[in-house]
Amino acid sequence: MKYQKLLLLLAVFQFAMLFSQIGNVEKNYTDYFDNEREVPYLHLNKTRFLKGESV
């Protein structure tokens, strides 16, 4: 009986943790794609490189 109460308490706690994060996932997903993205550019002093030549 003692272990059944403990297991029930743990199960309720797990379900509470699971359902508490549902709204946050959707918000974080939309916030991630609303951010502006940086576009990196690489500027080199040469227009052509030979095979085996280091950049």
mmCIF entry with sequence, helices, sheets and N, C-alpha, C, O atoms, coordinates in Angstrom:
data_MODEL
# 
_entry.id   MODEL 
# 
_entity.id                         1 
_entity.type                       polymer 
_entity.pdbx_number_of_molecules   1 
# 
_entity_poly.entity_id                      1 
_entity_poly.type                           'polypeptide(L)' 
_entity_poly.nstd_linkage                   no 
_entity_poly.nstd_monomer                   no 
_entity_poly.pdbx_seq_one_letter_code       MKYQKLLLLLAVFQFAMLFSQIGNVEKNYTDYFDNEREVPYLHLNKTRFLKGESV 
_entity_poly.pdbx_seq_one_letter_code_can   MKYQKLLLLLAVFQFAMLFSQIGNVEKNYTDYFDNEREVPYLHLNKTRFLKGESV 
_entity_poly.pdbx_strand_id                 A 
# 
loop_
_entity_poly_seq.entity_id 
_entity_poly_seq.num 
_entity_poly_seq.mon_id 
_entity_poly_seq.hetero 
1 1  MET n 
1 2  LYS n 
1 3  TYR n 
1 4  GLN n 
1 5  LYS n 
1 6  LEU n 
1 7  LEU n 
1 8  LEU n 
1 9  LEU n 
1 10 LEU n 
1 11 ALA n 
1 12 VAL n 
1 13 PHE n 
1 14 GLN n 
1 15 PHE n 
1 16 ALA n 
1 17 MET n 
1 18 LEU n 
1 19 PHE n 
1 20 SER n 
1 21 GLN n 
1 22 ILE n 
1 23 GLY n 
1 24 ASN n 
1 25 VAL n 
1 26 GLU n 
1 27 LYS n 
1 28 ASN n 
1 29 TYR n 
1 30 THR n 
1 31 ASP n 
1 32 TYR n 
1 33 PHE n 
1 34 ASP n 
1 35 ASN n 
1 36 GLU n 
1 37 ARG n 
1 38 GLU n 
1 39 VAL n 
1 40 PRO n 
1 41 TYR n 
1 42 LEU n 
1 43 HIS n 
1 44 LEU n 
1 45 ASN n 
1 46 LYS n 
1 47 THR n 
1 48 ARG n 
1 49 PHE n 
1 50 LEU n 
1 51 LYS n 
1 52 GLY n 
1 53 GLU n 
1 54 SER n 
1 55 VAL n 
# 
_struct_asym.id          A 
_struct_asym.entity_id   1 
# 
loop_
_struct_conf.conf_type_id 
_struct_conf.id 
_struct_conf.pdbx_PDB_helix_id 
_struct_conf.beg_label_comp_id 
_struct_conf.beg_label_asym_id 
_struct_conf.beg_label_seq_id 
_struct_conf.pdbx_beg_PDB_ins_code 
_struct_conf.end_label_comp_id 
_struct_conf.end_label_asym_id 
_struct_conf.end_label_seq_id 
_struct_conf.pdbx_end_PDB_ins_code 
_struct_conf.beg_auth_comp_id 
_struct_conf.beg_auth_asym_id 
_struct_conf.beg_auth_seq_id 
_struct_conf.end_auth_comp_id 
_struct_conf.end_auth_asym_id 
_struct_conf.end_auth_seq_id 
_struct_conf.pdbx_PDB_helix_class 
_struct_conf.details 
_struct_conf.pdbx_PDB_helix_length 
HELX_P HELX_P1 AA1 LYS A 2  ? SER A 20 ? LYS A 2  SER A 20 1 ? 19 
HELX_P HELX_P2 AA2 ILE A 22 ? ASP A 34 ? ILE A 22 ASP A 34 1 ? 13 
# 
_struct_conf_type.id          HELX_P 
_struct_conf_type.criteria    ? 
_struct_conf_type.reference   ? 
# 
loop_
_atom_site.group_PDB 
_atom_site.id 
_atom_site.type_symbol 
_atom_site.label_atom_id 
_atom_site.label_alt_id 
_atom_site.label_comp_id 
_atom_site.label_asym_id 
_atom_site.label_entity_id 
_atom_site.label_seq_id 
_atom_site.pdbx_PDB_ins_code 
_atom_site.Cartn_x 
_atom_site.Cartn_y 
_atom_site.Cartn_z 
_atom_site.occupancy 
_atom_site.B_iso_or_equiv 
_atom_site.pdbx_formal_charge 
_atom_site.auth_seq_id 
_atom_site.auth_comp_id 
_atom_site.auth_asym_id 
_atom_site.auth_atom_id 
_atom_site.pdbx_PDB_model_num 
ATOM 1   N N  . MET A 1 1  ? 0.828  -1.193 0.000   1.00 0.00 ? 1  MET A N  1 
ATOM 2   C CA . MET A 1 1  ? 0.000  0.000  0.000   1.00 0.00 ? 1  MET A CA 1 
ATOM 3   C C  . MET A 1 1  ? 0.871  1.254  0.000   1.00 0.00 ? 1  MET A C  1 
ATOM 4   O O  . MET A 1 1  ? 0.554  2.250  -0.649  1.00 0.00 ? 1  MET A O  1 
ATOM 5   N N  . LYS A 1 2  ? 1.968  1.181  0.739   1.00 0.00 ? 2  LYS A N  1 
ATOM 6   C CA . LYS A 1 2  ? 2.869  2.323  0.834   1.00 0.00 ? 2  LYS A CA 1 
ATOM 7   C C  . LYS A 1 2  ? 3.475  2.655  -0.540  1.00 0.00 ? 2  LYS A C  1 
ATOM 8   O O  . LYS A 1 2  ? 3.582  3.822  -0.918  1.00 0.00 ? 2  LYS A O  1 
ATOM 9   N N  . TYR A 1 3  ? 3.866  1.611  -1.272  1.00 0.00 ? 3  TYR A N  1 
ATOM 10  C CA . TYR A 1 3  ? 4.481  1.822  -2.578  1.00 0.00 ? 3  TYR A CA 1 
ATOM 11  C C  . TYR A 1 3  ? 3.470  2.274  -3.624  1.00 0.00 ? 3  TYR A C  1 
ATOM 12  O O  . TYR A 1 3  ? 3.820  3.005  -4.551  1.00 0.00 ? 3  TYR A O  1 
ATOM 13  N N  . GLN A 1 4  ? 2.231  1.848  -3.481  1.00 0.00 ? 4  GLN A N  1 
ATOM 14  C CA . GLN A 1 4  ? 1.205  2.264  -4.431  1.00 0.00 ? 4  GLN A CA 1 
ATOM 15  C C  . GLN A 1 4  ? 0.957  3.765  -4.338  1.00 0.00 ? 4  GLN A C  1 
ATOM 16  O O  . GLN A 1 4  ? 0.787  4.433  -5.358  1.00 0.00 ? 4  GLN A O  1 
ATOM 17  N N  . LYS A 1 5  ? 0.937  4.294  -3.127  1.00 0.00 ? 5  LYS A N  1 
ATOM 18  C CA . LYS A 1 5  ? 0.752  5.736  -2.950  1.00 0.00 ? 5  LYS A CA 1 
ATOM 19  C C  . LYS A 1 5  ? 1.934  6.509  -3.518  1.00 0.00 ? 5  LYS A C  1 
ATOM 20  O O  . LYS A 1 5  ? 1.764  7.566  -4.128  1.00 0.00 ? 5  LYS A O  1 
ATOM 21  N N  . LEU A 1 6  ? 3.129  5.975  -3.314  1.00 0.00 ? 6  LEU A N  1 
ATOM 22  C CA . LEU A 1 6  ? 4.327  6.624  -3.846  1.00 0.00 ? 6  LEU A CA 1 
ATOM 23  C C  . LEU A 1 6  ? 4.319  6.618  -5.371  1.00 0.00 ? 6  LEU A C  1 
ATOM 24  O O  . LEU A 1 6  ? 4.635  7.629  -5.998  1.00 0.00 ? 6  LEU A O  1 
ATOM 25  N N  . LEU A 1 7  ? 3.958  5.485  -5.967  1.00 0.00 ? 7  LEU A N  1 
ATOM 26  C CA . LEU A 1 7  ? 3.886  5.400  -7.424  1.00 0.00 ? 7  LEU A CA 1 
ATOM 27  C C  . LEU A 1 7  ? 2.809  6.312  -7.992  1.00 0.00 ? 7  LEU A C  1 
ATOM 28  O O  . LEU A 1 7  ? 3.007  6.932  -9.036  1.00 0.00 ? 7  LEU A O  1 
ATOM 29  N N  . LEU A 1 8  ? 1.685  6.397  -7.320  1.00 0.00 ? 8  LEU A N  1 
ATOM 30  C CA . LEU A 1 8  ? 0.615  7.279  -7.759  1.00 0.00 ? 8  LEU A CA 1 
ATOM 31  C C  . LEU A 1 8  ? 1.066  8.736  -7.697  1.00 0.00 ? 8  LEU A C  1 
ATOM 32  O O  . LEU A 1 8  ? 0.792  9.515  -8.610  1.00 0.00 ? 8  LEU A O  1 
ATOM 33  N N  . LEU A 1 9  ? 1.745  9.096  -6.635  1.00 0.00 ? 9  LEU A N  1 
ATOM 34  C CA . LEU A 1 9  ? 2.254  10.455 -6.493  1.00 0.00 ? 9  LEU A CA 1 
ATOM 35  C C  . LEU A 1 9  ? 3.275  10.777 -7.580  1.00 0.00 ? 9  LEU A C  1 
ATOM 36  O O  . LEU A 1 9  ? 3.249  11.867 -8.153  1.00 0.00 ? 9  LEU A O  1 
ATOM 37  N N  . LEU A 1 10 ? 4.158  9.853  -7.861  1.00 0.00 ? 10 LEU A N  1 
ATOM 38  C CA . LEU A 1 10 ? 5.147  10.062 -8.929  1.00 0.00 ? 10 LEU A CA 1 
ATOM 39  C C  . LEU A 1 10 ? 4.484  10.170 -10.301 1.00 0.00 ? 10 LEU A C  1 
ATOM 40  O O  . LEU A 1 10 ? 4.899  10.990 -11.120 1.00 0.00 ? 10 LEU A O  1 
ATOM 41  N N  . ALA A 1 11 ? 3.476  9.367  -10.559 1.00 0.00 ? 11 ALA A N  1 
ATOM 42  C CA . ALA A 1 11 ? 2.775  9.414  -11.838 1.00 0.00 ? 11 ALA A CA 1 
ATOM 43  C C  . ALA A 1 11 ? 2.061  10.755 -12.012 1.00 0.00 ? 11 ALA A C  1 
ATOM 44  O O  . ALA A 1 11 ? 2.107  11.351 -13.088 1.00 0.00 ? 11 ALA A O  1 
ATOM 45  N N  . VAL A 1 12 ? 1.409  11.223 -10.962 1.00 0.00 ? 12 VAL A N  1 
ATOM 46  C CA . VAL A 1 12 ? 0.726  12.522 -11.030 1.00 0.00 ? 12 VAL A CA 1 
ATOM 47  C C  . VAL A 1 12 ? 1.736  13.631 -11.267 1.00 0.00 ? 12 VAL A C  1 
ATOM 48  O O  . VAL A 1 12 ? 1.485  14.546 -12.052 1.00 0.00 ? 12 VAL A O  1 
ATOM 49  N N  . PHE A 1 13 ? 2.868  13.557 -10.597 1.00 0.00 ? 13 PHE A N  1 
ATOM 50  C CA . PHE A 1 13 ? 3.920  14.563 -10.773 1.00 0.00 ? 13 PHE A CA 1 
ATOM 51  C C  . PHE A 1 13 ? 4.451  14.559 -12.204 1.00 0.00 ? 13 PHE A C  1 
ATOM 52  O O  . PHE A 1 13 ? 4.675  15.623 -12.782 1.00 0.00 ? 13 PHE A O  1 
ATOM 53  N N  . GLN A 1 14 ? 4.654  13.372 -12.783 1.00 0.00 ? 14 GLN A N  1 
ATOM 54  C CA . GLN A 1 14 ? 5.160  13.275 -14.155 1.00 0.00 ? 14 GLN A CA 1 
ATOM 55  C C  . GLN A 1 14 ? 4.158  13.868 -15.150 1.00 0.00 ? 14 GLN A C  1 
ATOM 56  O O  . GLN A 1 14 ? 4.553  14.593 -16.062 1.00 0.00 ? 14 GLN A O  1 
ATOM 57  N N  . PHE A 1 15 ? 2.873  13.568 -14.983 1.00 0.00 ? 15 PHE A N  1 
ATOM 58  C CA . PHE A 1 15 ? 1.872  14.118 -15.892 1.00 0.00 ? 15 PHE A CA 1 
ATOM 59  C C  . PHE A 1 15 ? 1.765  15.629 -15.748 1.00 0.00 ? 15 PHE A C  1 
ATOM 60  O O  . PHE A 1 15 ? 1.555  16.334 -16.736 1.00 0.00 ? 15 PHE A O  1 
ATOM 61  N N  . ALA A 1 16 ? 1.908  16.127 -14.534 1.00 0.00 ? 16 ALA A N  1 
ATOM 62  C CA . ALA A 1 16 ? 1.863  17.574 -14.326 1.00 0.00 ? 16 ALA A CA 1 
ATOM 63  C C  . ALA A 1 16 ? 3.032  18.247 -15.028 1.00 0.00 ? 16 ALA A C  1 
ATOM 64  O O  . ALA A 1 16 ? 2.863  19.307 -15.630 1.00 0.00 ? 16 ALA A O  1 
ATOM 65  N N  . MET A 1 17 ? 4.211  17.649 -14.959 1.00 0.00 ? 17 MET A N  1 
ATOM 66  C CA . MET A 1 17 ? 5.389  18.214 -15.629 1.00 0.00 ? 17 MET A CA 1 
ATOM 67  C C  . MET A 1 17 ? 5.226  18.167 -17.145 1.00 0.00 ? 17 MET A C  1 
ATOM 68  O O  . MET A 1 17 ? 5.638  19.090 -17.848 1.00 0.00 ? 17 MET A O  1 
ATOM 69  N N  . LEU A 1 18 ? 4.628  17.097 -17.643 1.00 0.00 ? 18 LEU A N  1 
ATOM 70  C CA . LEU A 1 18 ? 4.432  16.940 -19.083 1.00 0.00 ? 18 LEU A CA 1 
ATOM 71  C C  . LEU A 1 18 ? 3.482  18.009 -19.620 1.00 0.00 ? 18 LEU A C  1 
ATOM 72  O O  . LEU A 1 18 ? 3.782  18.647 -20.629 1.00 0.00 ? 18 LEU A O  1 
ATOM 73  N N  . PHE A 1 19 ? 2.360  18.211 -18.970 1.00 0.00 ? 19 PHE A N  1 
ATOM 74  C CA . PHE A 1 19 ? 1.367  19.151 -19.461 1.00 0.00 ? 19 PHE A CA 1 
ATOM 75  C C  . PHE A 1 19 ? 1.744  20.601 -19.192 1.00 0.00 ? 19 PHE A C  1 
ATOM 76  O O  . PHE A 1 19 ? 1.183  21.501 -19.817 1.00 0.00 ? 19 PHE A O  1 
ATOM 77  N N  . SER A 1 20 ? 2.663  20.848 -18.295 1.00 0.00 ? 20 SER A N  1 
ATOM 78  C CA . SER A 1 20 ? 3.056  22.227 -18.007 1.00 0.00 ? 20 SER A CA 1 
ATOM 79  C C  . SER A 1 20 ? 3.931  22.807 -19.103 1.00 0.00 ? 20 SER A C  1 
ATOM 80  O O  . SER A 1 20 ? 4.072  24.027 -19.178 1.00 0.00 ? 20 SER A O  1 
ATOM 81  N N  . GLN A 1 21 ? 4.524  21.983 -19.955 1.00 0.00 ? 21 GLN A N  1 
ATOM 82  C CA . GLN A 1 21 ? 5.440  22.468 -20.967 1.00 0.00 ? 21 GLN A CA 1 
ATOM 83  C C  . GLN A 1 21 ? 4.829  22.531 -22.354 1.00 0.00 ? 21 GLN A C  1 
ATOM 84  O O  . GLN A 1 21 ? 5.522  22.915 -23.296 1.00 0.00 ? 21 GLN A O  1 
ATOM 85  N N  . ILE A 1 22 ? 3.582  22.178 -22.522 1.00 0.00 ? 22 ILE A N  1 
ATOM 86  C CA . ILE A 1 22 ? 2.970  22.158 -23.850 1.00 0.00 ? 22 ILE A CA 1 
ATOM 87  C C  . ILE A 1 22 ? 2.895  23.556 -24.448 1.00 0.00 ? 22 ILE A C  1 
ATOM 88  O O  . ILE A 1 22 ? 3.251  23.736 -25.613 1.00 0.00 ? 22 ILE A O  1 
ATOM 89  N N  . GLY A 1 23 ? 2.447  24.543 -23.695 1.00 0.00 ? 23 GLY A N  1 
ATOM 90  C CA . GLY A 1 23 ? 2.342  25.903 -24.209 1.00 0.00 ? 23 GLY A CA 1 
ATOM 91  C C  . GLY A 1 23 ? 3.698  26.520 -24.498 1.00 0.00 ? 23 GLY A C  1 
ATOM 92  O O  . GLY A 1 23 ? 3.825  27.302 -25.441 1.00 0.00 ? 23 GLY A O  1 
ATOM 93  N N  . ASN A 1 24 ? 4.699  26.195 -23.725 1.00 0.00 ? 24 ASN A N  1 
ATOM 94  C CA . ASN A 1 24 ? 6.029  26.759 -23.922 1.00 0.00 ? 24 ASN A CA 1 
ATOM 95  C C  . ASN A 1 24 ? 6.676  26.273 -25.209 1.00 0.00 ? 24 ASN A C  1 
ATOM 96  O O  . ASN A 1 24 ? 7.425  27.019 -25.840 1.00 0.00 ? 24 ASN A O  1 
ATOM 97  N N  . VAL A 1 25 ? 6.406  25.052 -25.605 1.00 0.00 ? 25 VAL A N  1 
ATOM 98  C CA . VAL A 1 25 ? 7.016  24.508 -26.814 1.00 0.00 ? 25 VAL A CA 1 
ATOM 99  C C  . VAL A 1 25 ? 6.526  25.277 -28.036 1.00 0.00 ? 25 VAL A C  1 
ATOM 100 O O  . VAL A 1 25 ? 7.334  25.657 -28.885 1.00 0.00 ? 25 VAL A O  1 
ATOM 101 N N  . GLU A 1 26 ? 5.248  25.510 -28.141 1.00 0.00 ? 26 GLU A N  1 
ATOM 102 C CA . GLU A 1 26 ? 4.707  26.243 -29.286 1.00 0.00 ? 26 GLU A CA 1 
ATOM 103 C C  . GLU A 1 26 ? 5.230  27.670 -29.326 1.00 0.00 ? 26 GLU A C  1 
ATOM 104 O O  . GLU A 1 26 ? 5.582  28.169 -30.395 1.00 0.00 ? 26 GLU A O  1 
ATOM 105 N N  . LYS A 1 27 ? 5.285  28.332 -28.181 1.00 0.00 ? 27 LYS A N  1 
ATOM 106 C CA . LYS A 1 27 ? 5.775  29.705 -28.118 1.00 0.00 ? 27 LYS A CA 1 
ATOM 107 C C  . LYS A 1 27 ? 7.255  29.765 -28.497 1.00 0.00 ? 27 LYS A C  1 
ATOM 108 O O  . LYS A 1 27 ? 7.657  30.639 -29.265 1.00 0.00 ? 27 LYS A O  1 
ATOM 109 N N  . ASN A 1 28 ? 8.060  28.857 -27.975 1.00 0.00 ? 28 ASN A N  1 
ATOM 110 C CA . ASN A 1 28 ? 9.480  28.841 -28.295 1.00 0.00 ? 28 ASN A CA 1 
ATOM 111 C C  . ASN A 1 28 ? 9.717  28.541 -29.771 1.00 0.00 ? 28 ASN A C  1 
ATOM 112 O O  . ASN A 1 28 ? 10.632 29.099 -30.378 1.00 0.00 ? 28 ASN A O  1 
ATOM 113 N N  . TYR A 1 29 ? 8.905  27.671 -30.347 1.00 0.00 ? 29 TYR A N  1 
ATOM 114 C CA . TYR A 1 29 ? 9.037  27.327 -31.767 1.00 0.00 ? 29 TYR A CA 1 
ATOM 115 C C  . TYR A 1 29 ? 8.749  28.539 -32.643 1.00 0.00 ? 29 TYR A C  1 
ATOM 116 O O  . TYR A 1 29 ? 9.503  28.822 -33.575 1.00 0.00 ? 29 TYR A O  1 
ATOM 117 N N  . THR A 1 30 ? 7.678  29.250 -32.358 1.00 0.00 ? 30 THR A N  1 
ATOM 118 C CA . THR A 1 30 ? 7.345  30.419 -33.174 1.00 0.00 ? 30 THR A CA 1 
ATOM 119 C C  . THR A 1 30 ? 8.344  31.552 -32.936 1.00 0.00 ? 30 THR A C  1 
ATOM 120 O O  . THR A 1 30 ? 8.696  32.268 -33.874 1.00 0.00 ? 30 THR A O  1 
ATOM 121 N N  . ASP A 1 31 ? 8.803  31.723 -31.700 1.00 0.00 ? 31 ASP A N  1 
ATOM 122 C CA . ASP A 1 31 ? 9.800  32.760 -31.425 1.00 0.00 ? 31 ASP A CA 1 
ATOM 123 C C  . ASP A 1 31 ? 11.111 32.482 -32.149 1.00 0.00 ? 31 ASP A C  1 
ATOM 124 O O  . ASP A 1 31 ? 11.776 33.414 -32.602 1.00 0.00 ? 31 ASP A O  1 
ATOM 125 N N  . TYR A 1 32 ? 11.484 31.229 -32.263 1.00 0.00 ? 32 TYR A N  1 
ATOM 126 C CA . TYR A 1 32 ? 12.738 30.866 -32.927 1.00 0.00 ? 32 TYR A CA 1 
ATOM 127 C C  . TYR A 1 32 ? 12.713 31.277 -34.395 1.00 0.00 ? 32 TYR A C  1 
ATOM 128 O O  . TYR A 1 32 ? 13.708 31.795 -34.903 1.00 0.00 ? 32 TYR A O  1 
ATOM 129 N N  . PHE A 1 33 ? 11.601 31.060 -35.084 1.00 0.00 ? 33 PHE A N  1 
ATOM 130 C CA . PHE A 1 33 ? 11.540 31.366 -36.505 1.00 0.00 ? 33 PHE A CA 1 
ATOM 131 C C  . PHE A 1 33 ? 11.191 32.823 -36.784 1.00 0.00 ? 33 PHE A C  1 
ATOM 132 O O  . PHE A 1 33 ? 11.301 33.267 -37.927 1.00 0.00 ? 33 PHE A O  1 
ATOM 133 N N  . ASP A 1 34 ? 10.776 33.572 -35.778 1.00 0.00 ? 34 ASP A N  1 
ATOM 134 C CA . ASP A 1 34 ? 10.526 34.994 -35.962 1.00 0.00 ? 34 ASP A CA 1 
ATOM 135 C C  . ASP A 1 34 ? 11.798 35.833 -35.859 1.00 0.00 ? 34 ASP A C  1 
ATOM 136 O O  . ASP A 1 34 ? 11.810 36.990 -36.279 1.00 0.00 ? 34 ASP A O  1 
ATOM 137 N N  . ASN A 1 35 ? 12.864 35.261 -35.306 1.00 0.00 ? 35 ASN A N  1 
ATOM 138 C CA . ASN A 1 35 ? 14.123 35.995 -35.164 1.00 0.00 ? 35 ASN A CA 1 
ATOM 139 C C  . ASN A 1 35 ? 14.755 36.258 -36.520 1.00 0.00 ? 35 ASN A C  1 
ATOM 140 O O  . ASN A 1 35 ? 14.623 35.458 -37.446 1.00 0.00 ? 35 ASN A O  1 
ATOM 141 N N  . GLU A 1 36 ? 15.443 37.387 -36.625 1.00 0.00 ? 36 GLU A N  1 
ATOM 142 C CA . GLU A 1 36 ? 16.178 37.684 -37.847 1.00 0.00 ? 36 GLU A CA 1 
ATOM 143 C C  . GLU A 1 36 ? 17.444 36.841 -37.870 1.00 0.00 ? 36 GLU A C  1 
ATOM 144 O O  . GLU A 1 36 ? 18.028 36.557 -36.824 1.00 0.00 ? 36 GLU A O  1 
ATOM 145 N N  . ARG A 1 37 ? 17.856 36.450 -39.039 1.00 0.00 ? 37 ARG A N  1 
ATOM 146 C CA . ARG A 1 37 ? 19.030 35.606 -39.187 1.00 0.00 ? 37 ARG A CA 1 
ATOM 147 C C  . ARG A 1 37 ? 20.204 36.426 -39.693 1.00 0.00 ? 37 ARG A C  1 
ATOM 148 O O  . ARG A 1 37 ? 20.044 37.344 -40.498 1.00 0.00 ? 37 ARG A O  1 
ATOM 149 N N  . GLU A 1 38 ? 21.386 36.076 -39.205 1.00 0.00 ? 38 GLU A N  1 
ATOM 150 C CA . GLU A 1 38 ? 22.591 36.708 -39.700 1.00 0.00 ? 38 GLU A CA 1 
ATOM 151 C C  . GLU A 1 38 ? 23.068 35.951 -40.930 1.00 0.00 ? 38 GLU A C  1 
ATOM 152 O O  . GLU A 1 38 ? 22.983 34.724 -40.987 1.00 0.00 ? 38 GLU A O  1 
ATOM 153 N N  . VAL A 1 39 ? 23.571 36.691 -41.912 1.00 0.00 ? 39 VAL A N  1 
ATOM 154 C CA . VAL A 1 39 ? 24.100 36.080 -43.124 1.00 0.00 ? 39 VAL A CA 1 
ATOM 155 C C  . VAL A 1 39 ? 25.599 36.359 -43.167 1.00 0.00 ? 39 VAL A C  1 
ATOM 156 O O  . VAL A 1 39 ? 26.006 37.507 -43.343 1.00 0.00 ? 39 VAL A O  1 
ATOM 157 N N  . PRO A 1 40 ? 26.426 35.324 -43.008 1.00 0.00 ? 40 PRO A N  1 
ATOM 158 C CA . PRO A 1 40 ? 27.870 35.558 -43.027 1.00 0.00 ? 40 PRO A CA 1 
ATOM 159 C C  . PRO A 1 40 ? 28.385 35.684 -44.459 1.00 0.00 ? 40 PRO A C  1 
ATOM 160 O O  . PRO A 1 40 ? 27.903 35.011 -45.370 1.00 0.00 ? 40 PRO A O  1 
ATOM 161 N N  . TYR A 1 41 ? 29.350 36.541 -44.634 1.00 0.00 ? 41 TYR A N  1 
ATOM 162 C CA . TYR A 1 41 ? 30.007 36.716 -45.920 1.00 0.00 ? 41 TYR A CA 1 
ATOM 163 C C  . TYR A 1 41 ? 31.501 36.513 -45.730 1.00 0.00 ? 41 TYR A C  1 
ATOM 164 O O  . TYR A 1 41 ? 32.064 36.922 -44.715 1.00 0.00 ? 41 TYR A O  1 
ATOM 165 N N  . LEU A 1 42 ? 32.131 35.892 -46.689 1.00 0.00 ? 42 LEU A N  1 
ATOM 166 C CA . LEU A 1 42 ? 33.564 35.654 -46.637 1.00 0.00 ? 42 LEU A CA 1 
ATOM 167 C C  . LEU A 1 42 ? 34.219 36.480 -47.731 1.00 0.00 ? 42 LEU A C  1 
ATOM 168 O O  . LEU A 1 42 ? 33.913 36.318 -48.912 1.00 0.00 ? 42 LEU A O  1 
ATOM 169 N N  . HIS A 1 43 ? 35.115 37.360 -47.334 1.00 0.00 ? 43 HIS A N  1 
ATOM 170 C CA . HIS A 1 43 ? 35.806 38.215 -48.295 1.00 0.00 ? 43 HIS A CA 1 
ATOM 171 C C  . HIS A 1 43 ? 37.236 37.730 -48.421 1.00 0.00 ? 43 HIS A C  1 
ATOM 172 O O  . HIS A 1 43 ? 37.979 37.689 -47.441 1.00 0.00 ? 43 HIS A O  1 
ATOM 173 N N  . LEU A 1 44 ? 37.613 37.364 -49.636 1.00 0.00 ? 44 LEU A N  1 
ATOM 174 C CA . LEU A 1 44 ? 38.965 36.889 -49.906 1.00 0.00 ? 44 LEU A CA 1 
ATOM 175 C C  . LEU A 1 44 ? 39.665 37.870 -50.824 1.00 0.00 ? 44 LEU A C  1 
ATOM 176 O O  . LEU A 1 44 ? 39.016 38.604 -51.569 1.00 0.00 ? 44 LEU A O  1 
ATOM 177 N N  . ASN A 1 45 ? 41.000 37.885 -50.771 1.00 0.00 ? 45 ASN A N  1 
ATOM 178 C CA . ASN A 1 45 ? 41.746 38.812 -51.607 1.00 0.00 ? 45 ASN A CA 1 
ATOM 179 C C  . ASN A 1 45 ? 42.083 38.222 -52.972 1.00 0.00 ? 45 ASN A C  1 
ATOM 180 O O  . ASN A 1 45 ? 42.750 38.872 -53.778 1.00 0.00 ? 45 ASN A O  1 
ATOM 181 N N  . LYS A 1 46 ? 41.632 37.003 -53.237 1.00 0.00 ? 46 LYS A N  1 
ATOM 182 C CA . LYS A 1 46 ? 41.881 36.371 -54.529 1.00 0.00 ? 46 LYS A CA 1 
ATOM 183 C C  . LYS A 1 46 ? 40.555 35.882 -55.108 1.00 0.00 ? 46 LYS A C  1 
ATOM 184 O O  . LYS A 1 46 ? 39.629 35.552 -54.367 1.00 0.00 ? 46 LYS A O  1 
ATOM 185 N N  . THR A 1 47 ? 40.475 35.839 -56.419 1.00 0.00 ? 47 THR A N  1 
ATOM 186 C CA . THR A 1 47 ? 39.256 35.340 -57.055 1.00 0.00 ? 47 THR A CA 1 
ATOM 187 C C  . THR A 1 47 ? 39.366 33.872 -57.418 1.00 0.00 ? 47 THR A C  1 
ATOM 188 O O  . THR A 1 47 ? 38.349 33.201 -57.594 1.00 0.00 ? 47 THR A O  1 
ATOM 189 N N  . ARG A 1 48 ? 40.602 33.356 -57.533 1.00 0.00 ? 48 ARG A N  1 
ATOM 190 C CA . ARG A 1 48 ? 40.787 31.951 -57.904 1.00 0.00 ? 48 ARG A CA 1 
ATOM 191 C C  . ARG A 1 48 ? 41.846 31.313 -57.018 1.00 0.00 ? 48 ARG A C  1 
ATOM 192 O O  . ARG A 1 48 ? 42.834 31.940 -56.636 1.00 0.00 ? 48 ARG A O  1 
ATOM 193 N N  . PHE A 1 49 ? 41.608 30.065 -56.709 1.00 0.00 ? 49 PHE A N  1 
ATOM 194 C CA . PHE A 1 49 ? 42.562 29.301 -55.922 1.00 0.00 ? 49 PHE A CA 1 
ATOM 195 C C  . PHE A 1 49 ? 42.911 28.029 -56.670 1.00 0.00 ? 49 PHE A C  1 
ATOM 196 O O  . PHE A 1 49 ? 42.058 27.434 -57.328 1.00 0.00 ? 49 PHE A O  1 
ATOM 197 N N  . LEU A 1 50 ? 44.167 27.612 -56.569 1.00 0.00 ? 50 LEU A N  1 
ATOM 198 C CA . LEU A 1 50 ? 44.604 26.387 -57.199 1.00 0.00 ? 50 LEU A CA 1 
ATOM 199 C C  . LEU A 1 50 ? 44.375 25.220 -56.251 1.00 0.00 ? 50 LEU A C  1 
ATOM 200 O O  . LEU A 1 50 ? 44.280 25.398 -55.037 1.00 0.00 ? 50 LEU A O  1 
ATOM 201 N N  . LYS A 1 51 ? 44.289 24.039 -56.817 1.00 0.00 ? 51 LYS A N  1 
ATOM 202 C CA . LYS A 1 51 ? 44.063 22.851 -56.017 1.00 0.00 ? 51 LYS A CA 1 
ATOM 203 C C  . LYS A 1 51 ? 45.224 22.641 -55.046 1.00 0.00 ? 51 LYS A C  1 
ATOM 204 O O  . LYS A 1 51 ? 46.386 22.673 -55.454 1.00 0.00 ? 51 LYS A O  1 
ATOM 205 N N  . GLY A 1 52 ? 44.921 22.430 -53.783 1.00 0.00 ? 52 GLY A N  1 
ATOM 206 C CA . GLY A 1 52 ? 45.939 22.229 -52.762 1.00 0.00 ? 52 GLY A CA 1 
ATOM 207 C C  . GLY A 1 52 ? 46.426 23.515 -52.117 1.00 0.00 ? 52 GLY A C  1 
ATOM 208 O O  . GLY A 1 52 ? 47.176 23.465 -51.143 1.00 0.00 ? 52 GLY A O  1 
ATOM 209 N N  . GLU A 1 53 ? 46.028 24.637 -52.624 1.00 0.00 ? 53 GLU A N  1 
ATOM 210 C CA . GLU A 1 53 ? 46.442 25.927 -52.068 1.00 0.00 ? 53 GLU A CA 1 
ATOM 211 C C  . GLU A 1 53 ? 45.594 26.251 -50.838 1.00 0.00 ? 53 GLU A C  1 
ATOM 212 O O  . GLU A 1 53 ? 44.382 26.036 -50.830 1.00 0.00 ? 53 GLU A O  1 
ATOM 213 N N  . SER A 1 54 ? 46.249 26.768 -49.808 1.00 0.00 ? 54 SER A N  1 
ATOM 214 C CA . SER A 1 54 ? 45.463 27.102 -48.594 1.00 0.00 ? 54 SER A CA 1 
ATOM 215 C C  . SER A 1 54 ? 44.762 28.437 -48.765 1.00 0.00 ? 54 SER A C  1 
ATOM 216 O O  . SER A 1 54 ? 45.233 29.320 -49.482 1.00 0.00 ? 54 SER A O  1 
ATOM 217 N N  . VAL A 1 55 ? 43.667 28.561 -48.115 1.00 0.00 ? 55 VAL A N  1 
ATOM 218 C CA . VAL A 1 55 ? 42.866 29.782 -48.245 1.00 0.00 ? 55 VAL A CA 1 
ATOM 219 C C  . VAL A 1 55 ? 43.412 30.822 -47.369 1.00 0.00 ? 55 VAL A C  1 
ATOM 220 O O  . VAL A 1 55 ? 42.883 31.933 -47.327 1.00 0.00 ? 55 VAL A O  1 
# 
